[in-house]
Amino acid sequence: MAKGKAQEVQVPTDHEGVLIIVEQHGGQAKSVSWQLLGQGRRIADKLGTRLMALVMGHQVEEVAQEAIAYGADVVYLADDPVLEQYRTQPYAHTAVEVIREAKPEICLVGATYTGRDLAGAIATLVETGLTADCTQIDVEPPPSRLLLASRPAMGEKLMATILCKQRRPQMATARPGVFEALPKDPSRQGELVRVPVTIREEEIAARVLEFIRDPNRVNLEDAPVIVAGGMGMGGPEGFEMLRELARLLGGEVGATRPAVDAGWIDRAHQIGQTGQTVRPKLYIACGISGAVQHVVGMEGSQVIVAINQDPDAPIFQVADYRIVGDVHQIVPALIEEARRRALVGEEAVARG
């Protein structure tokens, strides 16, 4: 059988700039959007180009102004009642119109449930490549200007860096918690471009009838405190202690992959290379040895407290505070202290 000649594709040369698609719900931006703006700022500076953001929704101009404060040079604002609730069709339609007008060379989206859905639809419509669920994003300097989108591969045993050499924009979704947002600067100046929304309600097949929120939903991405457990918890009953401590501290419960694989806790709580990447203000690691696969998912936390009875546990190498001892004795003591402080606070409020 004769082999056909591969079709050559001309790389577009009229695309320039980095575009971040900001995800918001109810006028509140997801933290991953500001994290991507931080990384986008670094990439744009490396390329000597502008950083753009796209905000879609209804009555979300405040989010657009926030995007400027977090590093954007130009913010495209698509504000219309048809975009009040996320639906793939109108959001993808609007984003594609902006991309065709702004012609960014790179487009980044958060790897959330919404972001994964939207990014796939956009990439299909503009006929470009998409690297999903990245944990590292960088760029080659000019003249190549290639996006280096890296993600775990081969059963999480390797890191693969994927290039999109012939299509623009180069697209990727990135996990929440991987990158660090720039400090918010309300005095920062930028350009706000209002985008007309051309798709109308009668053209949209889907209707949002009702949102049913899961009361047990795990929100590790935005949790200020995470109390995480590993195999040292001994079983599912050990995680009940962690849930109580997390509740008292206003946080969420996390877990290592071995604890999840053992069936002690749901996979939604998994933190690490094969789970979520988090950056809470406080991370309490309970009975976690500190394998590198877990550490890469939490080492960006502001303060790390590690509890382990092995004084040589690797987790202590990344911890700010180290407690050597039995987690089954220390965690109940922490719970008791948290309850005492909560009671003192309630009494103070009652006294006015």
Buried (B, 14 or more C-beta within 10 A) or exposed (E): EEEEEEEEEEEBEEBBBBBBBBBBEEEEBBBBBBBBBBBBBBBBEBBEBBBBBBBBBBEBBEBBBBBBBBBBBBBBBBBBEBBBBBBBBBBBBBBBBBBEEBBBBBBBBBBBEBBBBBBBBBBEBBEBBBBBBBBBBBBEEEEEBBBBBBBBEEEEEEEEBBBBEEBBBBBBBBBBBBBEBBEEEEEBEBEBBEBEBEBEEEEBEEEEEEEEEEEEEBEBBBBEBBBBBBBBBEEEEBBEBBBBBBBBBEBBBBBBBBBBEBEBBEEBBBBBBBBBBBBBEBBBBBBBBBBEBBBBBBBBBEEBBBBBBEEEBBBBEBBEEBBBEEBBEBBEEBBEEBEEEEEEEEEEEEEE
